[in-house]
Amino acid sequence: MAAAKPKAPRKRIRELTWKTAAYVILGAVGVVQLIPFFWMISTSFKPRGTEFLWPPQWIPNPVVLANYPTALTLLPFFIFFRNTLIITIANMIGGIGTSLMAAYGFSRLRFPYRSLLFSVCLSTLMLPDVVTLVPQFIMFKQLNWVNTFLPLIVPNWFGGSAFFIFLGRQFFTTIPMELEDAARMDGASSYRIWWSIMIPLSKAVIASMAIFSFQSNWNDFTRPLVYLYDTDKQTMALGLSVMKGVYQTDWNLLMAISTVFTIPMIVLFFLAQRQFMRGIVTTGLAGR
């Protein structure tokens, strides 16, 4: 075989120039996106009254480490953190599990009106959450579930999210049918196939769902505001809103709590980053 001809120097220079320009532009956009995050961390260490100095003081002088313990003791934030964690983890487990079960049914099982039901499921994505908020509140009020965690958890255990069902269905359709046929020949039921074959191959899509679910429930403000009344049952998002006063706000303390509130999401993303990115660029068997 003839050796491949080397690329022309001009073509190499052009490719290198475009690649360098792309990295510079992406880096600049990334820096701009991180400015609010840097300002939040910087403000959390500033003395009171220096939050809005001009020009901005990016490096606090002096650094006030006491802002964090002071902010954490203003309100029962450890209780808020516990409540938020319970609601978020319960929703992740129930939402992802039931969504993947429904996704498997829509992708593999054959039953009447399957396509119609899947279309109806996707059509619910067009409904804003606020449209169903009032009827849901009336229903949960009649069930005596108001001021409990049940309205925030139970709905996700009955089908989860239409978006997650769509995501899981599209992923399952890329897995070869030969794997399922071989399992059925060995006597495996549909549930056993879902648990032993589909779930192990779905690590990437599960990681994506986990990040989306965690972010949505961790930052949720509207539903806890509607359903939770007692202080010992409220979440971090409600606690942060209480710290913002009508006439005065201690922004350094508020940013300290906001930084603590943001850490779990950052940790989860970095832990699931590899699988999350793999879920974007790969499908089917490549997800193993």
LUMTI-155219 format. One record per residue (C-alpha): residue in one letter; x, y, z negated; residue number from 1. Coordinates in steps of 0.5 Angstrom, whole numbers. Layout:
BEGIN
 code    px    py    pz pos
    a     X     Y     Z NUM
...
END
This chain:
BEGIN
 code    px    py    pz pos
    m     0     0     0   1
    a     2     7     2   2
    a     4    11    -4   3
    a    -1    17    -6   4
    k     1    24    -3   5
    p     3    28    -9   6
    k    -2    34    -9   7
    a     0    41    -6   8
    p     3    46   -11   9
    r    -2    51    -9  10
    k    -8    46   -11  11
    r    -5    44   -18  12
    i    -4    52   -19  13
    r   -11    53   -18  14
    e   -13    47   -22  15
    l    -9    49   -28  16
    t   -11    57   -27  17
    w   -19    55   -27  18
    k   -18    50   -33  19
    t   -14    55   -37  20
    a   -20    60   -36  21
    a   -25    55   -38  22
    y   -21    54   -44  23
    v   -20    61   -46  24
    i   -28    63   -44  25
    l   -30    57   -49  26
    g   -25    59   -54  27
    a   -28    66   -54  28
    v   -35    64   -54  29
    g   -33    59   -60  30
    v   -30    65   -64  31
    v   -36    69   -63  32
    q   -41    64   -65  33
    l   -37    63   -71  34
    i   -37    70   -73  35
    p   -43    70   -78  36
    f   -40    64   -81  37
    f   -34    67   -83  38
    w   -38    73   -85  39
    m   -42    69   -90  40
    i   -36    66   -93  41
    s   -32    72   -94  42
    t   -38    76   -97  43
    s   -39    70  -102  44
    f   -32    72  -105  45
    k   -33    80  -105  46
    p   -34    84  -111  47
    r   -41    87  -111  48
    g   -42    93  -107  49
    t   -37    92  -102  50
    e   -41    87   -97  51
    f   -42    92   -92  52
    l   -36    97   -92  53
    w   -34    99   -85  54
    p   -30    97   -82  55
    p   -31    90   -84  56
    q   -27    87   -90  57
    w   -26    80   -87  58
    i   -21    78   -93  59
    p   -24    80  -100  60
    n   -20    84  -104  61
    p   -20    82  -110  62
    v   -23    75  -109  63
    v   -28    74  -114  64
    l   -29    66  -115  65
    a   -34    68  -120  66
    n   -39    69  -115  67
    y   -40    61  -114  68
    p   -42    59  -122  69
    t   -46    66  -123  70
    a   -50    64  -117  71
    l   -51    57  -118  72
    t   -54    59  -125  73
    l   -59    64  -123  74
    l   -64    59  -121  75
    p   -64    52  -122  76
    f   -61    50  -116  77
    f   -58    43  -118  78
    i   -66    41  -118  79
    f   -67    45  -112  80
    f   -61    41  -109  81
    r   -64    34  -111  82
    n   -71    36  -109  83
    t   -68    38  -102  84
    l   -64    31  -101  85
    i   -69    27  -103  86
    i   -74    30   -98  87
    t   -69    30   -93  88
    i   -66    23   -94  89
    a   -73    20   -94  90
    n   -75    23   -88  91
    m   -69    21   -84  92
    i   -70    14   -86  93
    g   -77    14   -85  94
    g   -77    18   -78  95
    i   -71    14   -75  96
    g   -74     7   -77  97
    t   -81     8   -74  98
    s   -79    12   -68  99
    l   -74     7   -66 100
    m   -80     2   -67 101
    a   -84     6   -63 102
    a   -79     7   -58 103
    y   -78    -1   -57 104
    g   -85    -2   -56 105
    f   -86     3   -50 106
    s   -79     1   -47 107
    r   -80    -7   -47 108
    l   -87    -9   -49 109
    r   -92    -9   -44 110
    f   -99    -7   -46 111
    p  -105    -4   -43 112
    y  -105     4   -42 113
    r   -97     4   -44 114
    s   -96    10   -40 115
    l  -102    14   -42 116
    l  -100    13   -49 117
    f   -93    15   -48 118
    s   -95    21   -44 119
    v  -100    23   -50 120
    c   -94    22   -55 121
    l   -90    27   -51 122
    s   -95    32   -50 123
    t   -95    33   -58 124
    l   -89    36   -57 125
    m   -92    42   -53 126
    l   -96    43   -60 127
    p   -93    48   -65 128
    d   -93    46   -72 129
    v   -97    52   -74 130
    v  -103    50   -70 131
    t  -103    43   -74 132
    l  -101    46   -81 133
    v  -108    48   -83 134
    p  -112    41   -81 135
    q  -106    38   -85 136
    f  -106    42   -91 137
    i  -114    41   -91 138
    m  -113    33   -91 139
    f  -107    33   -96 140
    k  -111    37  -101 141
    q  -117    32  -100 142
    l  -112    27  -102 143
    n  -109    31  -108 144
    w  -102    31  -105 145
    v  -101    38  -105 146
    n   -95    40  -110 147
    t   -92    33  -109 148
    f   -87    31  -104 149
    l   -92    26  -100 150
    p   -94    31   -95 151
    l   -87    33   -93 152
    i   -85    25   -93 153
    v   -90    21   -91 154
    p   -92    23   -84 155
    n   -85    22   -82 156
    w   -86    14   -84 157
    f   -92    13   -79 158
    g   -89    14   -72 159
    g   -83    20   -74 160
    s   -82    25   -68 161
    a   -84    25   -61 162
    f   -78    27   -59 163
    f   -74    21   -63 164
    i   -79    16   -59 165
    f   -77    19   -53 166
    l   -70    19   -54 167
    g   -70    12   -57 168
    r   -74    10   -51 169
    q   -69    13   -46 170
    f   -64     9   -49 171
    f   -67     3   -50 172
    t   -69     2   -42 173
    t   -61     3   -41 174
    i   -60    -4   -44 175
    p   -60   -10   -40 176
    m   -66   -14   -40 177
    e   -61   -21   -40 178
    l   -59   -19   -47 179
    e   -67   -20   -49 180
    d   -68   -26   -45 181
    a   -63   -30   -48 182
    a   -65   -28   -55 183
    r   -72   -30   -53 184
    m   -70   -37   -50 185
    d   -66   -38   -57 186
    g   -73   -37   -61 187
    a   -72   -29   -63 188
    s   -78   -25   -64 189
    s   -79   -18   -62 190
    y   -78   -16   -69 191
    r   -71   -20   -69 192
    i   -69   -17   -62 193
    w   -70   -10   -65 194
    w   -67   -11   -71 195
    s   -61   -16   -69 196
    i   -60   -13   -62 197
    m   -63    -6   -60 198
    i   -61    -3   -67 199
    p   -53    -5   -67 200
    l   -53    -2   -60 201
    s   -56     4   -62 202
    k   -51     7   -66 203
    a   -50    13   -62 204
    v   -57    15   -61 205
    i   -58    14   -69 206
    a   -53    19   -70 207
    s   -56    24   -66 208
    m   -63    23   -69 209
    a   -59    23   -76 210
    i   -56    30   -75 211
    f   -63    33   -72 212
    s   -67    30   -77 213
    f   -62    32   -83 214
    q   -62    39   -80 215
    s   -69    40   -79 216
    n   -71    38   -86 217
    w   -65    41   -90 218
    n   -67    48   -87 219
    d   -75    47   -87 220
    f   -78    53   -90 221
    t   -85    53   -88 222
    r   -88    46   -90 223
    p   -85    47   -97 224
    l   -87    54   -98 225
    v   -94    51   -97 226
    y   -94    45  -101 227
    l   -90    46  -107 228
    y   -92    50  -112 229
    d   -88    48  -118 230
    t   -81    51  -119 231
    d   -78    44  -121 232
    k   -81    41  -114 233
    q   -78    47  -110 234
    t   -73    46  -105 235
    m   -66    50  -103 236
    a   -69    54   -98 237
    l   -75    57  -102 238
    g   -69    58  -108 239
    l   -65    62  -103 240
    s   -72    66  -101 241
    v   -73    68  -108 242
    m   -66    71  -109 243
    k   -67    76  -103 244
    g   -71    82  -107 245
    v   -75    87  -105 246
    y   -71    93  -107 247
    q   -64    90  -108 248
    t   -61    84  -106 249
    d   -54    81  -109 250
    w   -51    79  -102 251
    n   -45    76  -105 252
    l   -49    72  -109 253
    l   -54    70  -104 254
    m   -48    68   -99 255
    a   -45    64  -104 256
    i   -51    60  -105 257
    s   -52    60   -97 258
    t   -45    57   -97 259
    v   -46    51  -101 260
    f   -53    50   -98 261
    t   -49    50   -91 262
    i   -43    45   -93 263
    p   -48    38   -93 264
    m   -50    40   -86 265
    i   -42    41   -84 266
    v   -40    35   -87 267
    l   -45    30   -84 268
    f   -44    33   -77 269
    f   -36    32   -78 270
    l   -38    25   -80 271
    a   -43    23   -74 272
    q   -39    27   -69 273
    r   -36    21   -66 274
    q   -42    17   -65 275
    f   -46    24   -63 276
    m   -42    26   -58 277
    r   -42    18   -55 278
    g   -49    19   -55 279
    i   -49    25   -50 280
    v   -44    22   -45 281
    t   -45    14   -46 282
    t   -51    10   -45 283
    g   -53     2   -46 284
    l   -48    -2   -48 285
    a   -43     3   -48 286
    g   -46     5   -54 287
    r   -43    -1   -58 288
END
